[in-house]
Amino acid sequence: MSEKAPLLSQAAKPTSPAKFTLVIHGGAGTMDKSRSTPELRKQYKTALSRALLAGYAVLSAGGEAMDAAVAAVSSLEDCPLFNAGRGAVFNVAGKNELETSLMLSRPPSTHPCIPSTRRGVGITLLGHTRNPSQLARALYLSPESAPHTMFSGVAAESLGAPLGIKLVDESYFFTENRWREHRRGLGLPEEPLPYPTKPGQDQDNSQVPLDQLPTGTVGAVALDVRGCIAAVTSTGGRTNKLVGRVGDTPIMGAGFWAEEWKVEGWAHRVLRRLTGKGSKVAMGVSGTGDGDYFIRLATGSTIGRRMKYLHEPLSVAAKTCVEELRRDGGIGGVIALDNAGNVTMPMNCSGMYRGVVYEDGVPKTAIFDDDELD
């Protein structure tokens, strides 16, 4: 089975009142608030709002969580402000090696032939895929041609090309600010540039990005009207990472996770029934920060396990795991969402580009750790 359908699939109609939510992040790390300007903050918040509205357009039309999350992440991948797609950082050799992932709490209603055990995919070492998140979607929906859980490099891109995934020359990912960060980080001359800056293609280079030498990612977690949750993540990785380094973004259970389970235990089932909650819990998470620590601690799946086995609320489980990262020396944050529409966005650093949109269609965004969503 191959998949060439557009991102907005024809979804089955919900059997319960509409309830949907989308939460996104654009990376977390050591952001310097004192260096920010109103103009630069506005650029970031506008880009975050644009991504939220792209996903909202899918959800408000009754679309799948998967399609909404991919739409939001694709928007962030196209924006050079963020470390993914167009704005990806360079490795130690001056190349871009992109990563992405997708995971669902259950298969989308638009593709009933997808096995329930096929939870998602991770992809690493991409060098020519314009929108890696769209490649993750295409491979997930093509179990016959792409039966595995993790893919890499040219082989992954060759699978995506027949499915309509756009491939570009590596020069597409060049942005002057990221290049200068890469060269400064290695103590090398910043010029000459490897490619001429094309008019209108790069951001205003007088605006220095808030996150210098970033380690972050972009991500989205969506809840659709059928109660399905999808988590999508995309990144350029760490600035000046070693060639071939694989981070947490494509590793299931580390930088991303989504699952659904039936609540066990008589007392817990009765309590949920008395409070008007269903017998099933679903959740999804996308992480950002120092990926090596997310891998060591299995941060994504641990949030789910704490909810499932300790019966912790989403916010408690997520905050605990982010604090575990801090304890071990890892900076970062997560966005997480459950099927009751609860959202949490804990971080252990100075900032995380983030935002949420509910059924009212009003995007709310924030940047620094002490910012309120507005």
ROKOLSE-352369 format. One record per residue (C-alpha): residue in three letters; x, y, z. Coordinates in nm, 3 decimals, decimal comma, padded with zeros to 5 digits. Layout:
% ROKOLSE-352369
ALA | X | Y | Z
...
//
This chain:
% ROKOLSE-352369
MET | 00,000 | 00,000 | 00,000
SER | 00,145 | 00,336 | -00,095
GLU | 00,039 | 00,680 | 00,016
LYS | 00,016 | 00,983 | -00,210
ALA | -00,281 | 01,153 | -00,047
PRO | -00,262 | 01,520 | 00,051
LEU | -00,201 | 01,608 | 00,414
LEU | -00,571 | 01,679 | 00,473
SER | -00,722 | 01,332 | 00,434
GLN | -01,092 | 01,247 | 00,429
ALA | -01,144 | 01,155 | 00,793
ALA | -01,429 | 00,955 | 00,940
LYS | -01,691 | 01,164 | 01,116
PRO | -01,660 | 01,175 | 01,494
THR | -01,917 | 00,996 | 01,709
SER | -01,877 | 01,238 | 02,002
PRO | -01,888 | 01,618 | 02,035
ALA | -01,596 | 01,790 | 01,867
LYS | -01,297 | 01,846 | 02,091
PHE | -00,951 | 01,909 | 01,954
THR | -00,625 | 02,070 | 02,059
LEU | -00,286 | 02,142 | 01,904
VAL | 00,033 | 02,227 | 02,094
ILE | 00,368 | 02,304 | 01,929
HIS | 00,726 | 02,391 | 02,014
GLY | 01,006 | 02,548 | 01,813
GLY | 01,298 | 02,437 | 02,029
ALA | 01,429 | 02,494 | 02,381
GLY | 01,766 | 02,603 | 02,509
THR | 01,983 | 02,887 | 02,634
MET | 01,798 | 03,188 | 02,497
ASP | 01,919 | 03,532 | 02,599
LYS | 01,621 | 03,750 | 02,683
SER | 01,841 | 04,057 | 02,727
ARG | 01,947 | 04,032 | 02,362
SER | 01,594 | 04,003 | 02,227
THR | 01,411 | 04,289 | 02,063
PRO | 01,038 | 04,344 | 02,017
GLU | 01,084 | 04,298 | 01,643
LEU | 01,264 | 03,966 | 01,680
ARG | 01,016 | 03,832 | 01,936
LYS | 00,736 | 03,928 | 01,701
GLN | 00,899 | 03,731 | 01,418
TYR | 00,913 | 03,416 | 01,630
LYS | 00,562 | 03,452 | 01,767
THR | 00,421 | 03,521 | 01,421
ALA | 00,588 | 03,206 | 01,288
LEU | 00,453 | 03,002 | 01,579
SER | 00,101 | 03,138 | 01,523
ARG | 00,124 | 03,057 | 01,153
ALA | 00,212 | 02,695 | 01,235
LEU | -00,071 | 02,669 | 01,487
LEU | -00,323 | 02,798 | 01,235
ALA | -00,198 | 02,551 | 00,972
GLY | -00,274 | 02,264 | 01,208
TYR | -00,597 | 02,422 | 01,330
ALA | -00,727 | 02,434 | 00,973
VAL | -00,698 | 02,055 | 00,959
LEU | -00,849 | 01,986 | 01,302
SER | -01,139 | 02,229 | 01,267
ALA | -01,240 | 02,056 | 00,942
GLY | -01,258 | 01,723 | 01,124
GLY | -00,918 | 01,610 | 00,999
GLU | -00,673 | 01,366 | 01,151
ALA | -00,435 | 01,451 | 01,434
MET | -00,152 | 01,315 | 01,219
ASP | -00,228 | 01,554 | 00,934
ALA | -00,264 | 01,852 | 01,169
ALA | 00,067 | 01,783 | 01,341
VAL | 00,247 | 01,739 | 01,008
ALA | 00,093 | 02,062 | 00,875
ALA | 00,214 | 02,255 | 01,180
VAL | 00,564 | 02,107 | 01,171
SER | 00,593 | 02,162 | 00,795
SER | 00,527 | 02,531 | 00,855
LEU | 00,808 | 02,545 | 01,111
GLU | 01,039 | 02,348 | 00,879
ASP | 00,986 | 02,613 | 00,611
CYS | 01,085 | 02,896 | 00,848
PRO | 01,461 | 02,967 | 00,877
LEU | 01,421 | 03,087 | 01,237
PHE | 01,393 | 02,730 | 01,365
ASN | 01,640 | 02,442 | 01,374
ALA | 01,458 | 02,212 | 01,132
GLY | 01,421 | 02,192 | 00,756
ARG | 01,515 | 02,529 | 00,604
GLY | 01,679 | 02,657 | 00,924
ALA | 01,869 | 02,340 | 01,017
VAL | 02,210 | 02,373 | 01,180
PHE | 02,534 | 02,237 | 01,033
ASN | 02,741 | 01,944 | 01,153
VAL | 03,118 | 01,958 | 01,207
ALA | 03,177 | 01,902 | 00,835
GLY | 02,949 | 02,189 | 00,732
LYS | 02,664 | 01,964 | 00,618
ASN | 02,300 | 01,935 | 00,721
GLU | 02,181 | 01,599 | 00,854
LEU | 01,812 | 01,618 | 00,936
GLU | 01,595 | 01,394 | 01,154
THR | 01,223 | 01,346 | 01,204
SER | 00,960 | 01,121 | 01,359
LEU | 00,589 | 01,055 | 01,383
MET | 00,391 | 00,849 | 01,633
LEU | 00,019 | 00,798 | 01,694
SER | -00,182 | 00,673 | 01,989
ARG | -00,378 | 00,463 | 01,740
PRO | -00,395 | 00,436 | 01,359
PRO | -00,576 | 00,718 | 01,177
SER | -00,940 | 00,654 | 01,083
THR | -00,861 | 00,745 | 00,721
HIS | -00,634 | 00,439 | 00,690
PRO | -00,809 | 00,143 | 00,856
CYS | -00,564 | -00,100 | 00,698
ILE | -00,276 | 00,030 | 00,911
PRO | -00,211 | -00,232 | 01,184
SER | -00,273 | -00,111 | 01,540
THR | 00,078 | -00,228 | 01,628
ARG | 00,230 | 00,010 | 01,370
ARG | 00,279 | 00,302 | 01,606
GLY | 00,513 | 00,530 | 01,414
VAL | 00,846 | 00,585 | 01,240
GLY | 01,175 | 00,764 | 01,296
ILE | 01,411 | 00,884 | 01,023
THR | 01,767 | 01,015 | 01,046
LEU | 02,059 | 01,143 | 00,834
LEU | 01,848 | 01,314 | 00,569
GLY | 02,024 | 01,554 | 00,335
HIS | 01,776 | 01,638 | 00,060
THR | 01,421 | 01,614 | 00,200
ARG | 01,262 | 01,958 | 00,203
ASN | 01,004 | 01,865 | 00,469
PRO | 01,122 | 01,567 | 00,671
SER | 00,795 | 01,546 | 00,865
GLN | 00,609 | 01,478 | 00,542
LEU | 00,848 | 01,192 | 00,468
ALA | 00,772 | 01,043 | 00,810
ARG | 00,400 | 01,057 | 00,731
ALA | 00,445 | 00,901 | 00,389
LEU | 00,654 | 00,610 | 00,518
TYR | 00,421 | 00,547 | 00,811
LEU | 00,129 | 00,517 | 00,570
SER | 00,320 | 00,278 | 00,342
PRO | 00,374 | -00,038 | 00,549
GLU | 00,428 | -00,257 | 00,243
SER | 00,717 | -00,056 | 00,098
ALA | 00,844 | 00,074 | 00,434
PRO | 00,771 | -00,198 | 00,693
HIS | 01,032 | -00,094 | 00,949
THR | 01,030 | 00,142 | 01,247
MET | 01,345 | 00,341 | 01,170
PHE | 01,503 | 00,456 | 00,842
SER | 01,805 | 00,661 | 00,743
GLY | 01,980 | 00,856 | 00,473
VAL | 01,956 | 00,815 | 00,101
ALA | 01,763 | 00,489 | 00,134
ALA | 01,483 | 00,664 | 00,323
GLU | 01,471 | 00,946 | 00,069
SER | 01,456 | 00,698 | -00,219
LEU | 01,150 | 00,541 | -00,056
GLY | 00,984 | 00,880 | -00,022
ALA | 01,042 | 01,008 | -00,376
PRO | 00,783 | 00,776 | -00,542
LEU | 00,536 | 00,880 | -00,272
GLY | 00,553 | 01,244 | -00,379
ILE | 00,805 | 01,369 | -00,122
LYS | 00,996 | 01,670 | -00,253
LEU | 01,374 | 01,643 | -00,262
VAL | 01,596 | 01,951 | -00,293
ASP | 01,962 | 02,035 | -00,345
GLU | 02,155 | 02,063 | -00,019
SER | 02,202 | 02,435 | -00,085
TYR | 01,833 | 02,479 | 00,003
PHE | 01,919 | 02,433 | 00,371
PHE | 02,192 | 02,698 | 00,373
THR | 02,118 | 03,004 | 00,587
GLU | 02,384 | 03,258 | 00,659
ASN | 02,321 | 03,287 | 01,032
ARG | 02,344 | 02,912 | 01,087
TRP | 02,659 | 02,895 | 00,876
ARG | 02,829 | 03,171 | 01,074
GLU | 02,731 | 03,000 | 01,402
HIS | 02,886 | 02,677 | 01,274
ARG | 03,212 | 02,842 | 01,173
ARG | 03,242 | 03,052 | 01,490
GLY | 03,181 | 02,743 | 01,699
LEU | 03,480 | 02,574 | 01,536
GLY | 03,700 | 02,884 | 01,552
LEU | 03,712 | 02,905 | 01,172
PRO | 03,673 | 03,202 | 00,935
GLU | 03,309 | 03,276 | 00,856
GLU | 03,379 | 03,371 | 00,496
PRO | 03,375 | 03,299 | 00,212
LEU | 03,021 | 03,165 | 00,222
PRO | 02,968 | 02,829 | 00,047
TYR | 02,666 | 02,962 | -00,142
PRO | 02,560 | 03,313 | -00,241
THR | 02,275 | 03,449 | -00,033
LYS | 01,966 | 03,459 | -00,252
PRO | 01,746 | 03,769 | -00,226
GLY | 01,440 | 03,702 | -00,013
GLN | 01,552 | 03,350 | 00,073
ASP | 01,737 | 03,413 | 00,399
GLN | 01,624 | 03,589 | 00,714
ASP | 01,741 | 03,942 | 00,787
ASN | 02,098 | 03,882 | 00,901
SER | 02,093 | 04,192 | 01,118
GLN | 01,858 | 03,995 | 01,343
VAL | 02,070 | 03,750 | 01,544
PRO | 01,866 | 03,441 | 01,644
LEU | 01,773 | 03,418 | 02,010
ASP | 01,915 | 03,065 | 02,038
GLN | 02,287 | 03,058 | 01,966
LEU | 02,446 | 02,720 | 01,879
PRO | 02,104 | 02,554 | 01,918
THR | 02,039 | 02,195 | 02,017
GLY | 01,662 | 02,216 | 01,979
THR | 01,397 | 02,084 | 01,746
VAL | 01,046 | 02,166 | 01,634
GLY | 00,745 | 01,955 | 01,720
ALA | 00,367 | 01,930 | 01,740
VAL | 00,122 | 01,715 | 01,933
ALA | -00,239 | 01,712 | 01,813
LEU | -00,564 | 01,569 | 01,947
ASP | -00,842 | 01,524 | 01,692
VAL | -01,218 | 01,490 | 01,735
ARG | -01,195 | 01,109 | 01,738
GLY | -00,960 | 01,112 | 02,037
CYS | -00,650 | 01,015 | 01,840
ILE | -00,323 | 01,183 | 01,937
ALA | -00,025 | 01,229 | 01,704
ALA | 00,324 | 01,354 | 01,788
VAL | 00,554 | 01,484 | 01,511
THR | 00,909 | 01,610 | 01,563
SER | 01,176 | 01,744 | 01,326
THR | 01,530 | 01,879 | 01,373
GLY | 01,867 | 01,963 | 01,230
GLY | 02,029 | 01,824 | 01,547
ARG | 02,309 | 01,980 | 01,748
THR | 02,527 | 02,254 | 01,602
ASN | 02,865 | 02,106 | 01,503
LYS | 02,762 | 01,751 | 01,589
LEU | 02,986 | 01,474 | 01,460
VAL | 02,909 | 01,341 | 01,113
GLY | 02,655 | 01,060 | 01,140
ARG | 02,541 | 01,148 | 01,492
VAL | 02,188 | 01,031 | 01,568
GLY | 01,988 | 01,226 | 01,825
ASP | 01,669 | 01,162 | 02,018
THR | 01,429 | 01,291 | 01,752
PRO | 01,413 | 00,968 | 01,547
ILE | 01,439 | 00,734 | 01,849
MET | 01,100 | 00,611 | 01,965
GLY | 01,061 | 00,657 | 02,339
ALA | 01,336 | 00,916 | 02,367
GLY | 01,241 | 01,240 | 02,193
PHE | 00,882 | 01,145 | 02,111
TRP | 00,604 | 00,915 | 02,223
ALA | 00,230 | 00,851 | 02,182
GLU | 00,013 | 00,571 | 02,313
GLU | -00,334 | 00,472 | 02,430
TRP | -00,430 | 00,226 | 02,702
LYS | -00,727 | 00,100 | 02,897
VAL | -00,721 | 00,199 | 03,261
GLU | -00,651 | -00,098 | 03,488
GLY | -00,769 | -00,142 | 03,843
TRP | -01,124 | -00,140 | 03,975
ALA | -01,080 | 00,170 | 04,191
HIS | -00,925 | 00,376 | 03,911
ARG | -01,198 | 00,273 | 03,665
VAL | -01,473 | 00,367 | 03,909
LEU | -01,309 | 00,703 | 03,985
ARG | -01,286 | 00,783 | 03,615
ARG | -01,648 | 00,687 | 03,561
LEU | -01,763 | 00,904 | 03,852
THR | -01,571 | 01,202 | 03,713
GLY | -01,710 | 01,156 | 03,363
LYS | -01,390 | 01,025 | 03,208
GLY | -01,365 | 00,734 | 02,970
SER | -01,202 | 00,399 | 03,028
LYS | -00,909 | 00,481 | 02,801
VAL | -00,622 | 00,726 | 02,834
ALA | -00,417 | 00,854 | 02,541
MET | -00,117 | 01,085 | 02,541
GLY | 00,152 | 01,223 | 02,316
VAL | 00,479 | 01,407 | 02,373
SER | 00,747 | 01,583 | 02,167
GLY | 01,075 | 01,680 | 02,328
THR | 01,342 | 01,938 | 02,256
GLY | 01,684 | 02,009 | 02,400
ASP | 01,996 | 01,801 | 02,459
GLY | 01,896 | 01,480 | 02,285
ASP | 02,168 | 01,261 | 02,434
TYR | 02,003 | 01,296 | 02,774
PHE | 01,655 | 01,226 | 02,634
ILE | 01,797 | 00,902 | 02,491
ARG | 01,967 | 00,795 | 02,815
LEU | 01,654 | 00,858 | 03,020
ALA | 01,395 | 00,743 | 02,761
THR | 01,215 | 01,066 | 02,846
GLY | 00,925 | 01,038 | 02,602
SER | 00,807 | 00,690 | 02,696
THR | 00,880 | 00,744 | 03,066
ILE | 00,618 | 01,020 | 03,075
GLY | 00,366 | 00,772 | 02,937
ARG | 00,475 | 00,498 | 03,177
ARG | 00,439 | 00,726 | 03,479
MET | 00,086 | 00,810 | 03,368
LYS | -00,003 | 00,447 | 03,299
TYR | 00,148 | 00,270 | 03,599
LEU | 00,167 | 00,544 | 03,863
HIS | -00,159 | 00,706 | 03,748
GLU | 00,009 | 01,046 | 03,751
PRO | -00,159 | 01,338 | 03,575
LEU | 00,004 | 01,446 | 03,251
SER | 00,149 | 01,763 | 03,403
VAL | 00,310 | 01,580 | 03,697
ALA | 00,462 | 01,306 | 03,481
ALA | 00,603 | 01,552 | 03,227
LYS | 00,745 | 01,790 | 03,487
THR | 00,910 | 01,503 | 03,676
CYS | 01,083 | 01,378 | 03,363
VAL | 01,204 | 01,725 | 03,265
GLU | 01,347 | 01,765 | 03,615
GLU | 01,524 | 01,429 | 03,571
LEU | 01,691 | 01,576 | 03,263
ARG | 01,809 | 01,873 | 03,469
ARG | 01,940 | 01,645 | 03,744
ASP | 02,161 | 01,462 | 03,495
GLY | 02,280 | 01,781 | 03,325
GLY | 02,050 | 01,791 | 03,024
ILE | 01,866 | 02,108 | 02,925
GLY | 01,536 | 02,102 | 02,741
GLY | 01,162 | 02,077 | 02,761
VAL | 00,862 | 01,890 | 02,630
ILE | 00,514 | 01,957 | 02,503
ALA | 00,256 | 01,698 | 02,600
LEU | -00,115 | 01,645 | 02,548
ASP | -00,372 | 01,388 | 02,661
ASN | -00,711 | 01,285 | 02,526
ALA | -00,891 | 01,500 | 02,784
GLY | -00,734 | 01,802 | 02,617
ASN | -00,489 | 01,871 | 02,900
VAL | -00,173 | 02,048 | 02,782
THR | 00,159 | 02,089 | 02,960
MET | 00,484 | 02,252 | 02,843
PRO | 00,750 | 02,217 | 03,116
MET | 01,112 | 02,321 | 03,059
ASN | 01,430 | 02,341 | 03,266
CYS | 01,601 | 02,618 | 03,072
SER | 01,565 | 02,987 | 02,993
GLY | 01,315 | 02,944 | 02,715
MET | 01,119 | 02,729 | 02,474
TYR | 00,935 | 02,856 | 02,168
ARG | 00,586 | 02,722 | 02,224
GLY | 00,219 | 02,768 | 02,151
VAL | -00,127 | 02,615 | 02,171
VAL | -00,459 | 02,651 | 01,993
TYR | -00,794 | 02,517 | 02,107
GLU | -01,134 | 02,497 | 01,940
ASP | -01,176 | 02,876 | 01,952
GLY | -00,901 | 02,908 | 01,688
VAL | -00,703 | 03,171 | 01,882
PRO | -00,330 | 03,086 | 01,879
LYS | -00,141 | 03,163 | 02,200
THR | 00,239 | 03,166 | 02,205
ALA | 00,535 | 03,229 | 02,435
ILE | 00,915 | 03,223 | 02,421
PHE | 01,094 | 03,264 | 02,754
ASP | 01,043 | 03,056 | 03,069
ASP | 00,866 | 03,337 | 03,253
ASP | 00,640 | 03,433 | 02,962
GLU | 00,265 | 03,383 | 02,976
LEU | 00,094 | 03,247 | 02,668
ASP | -00,067 | 03,531 | 02,472
//
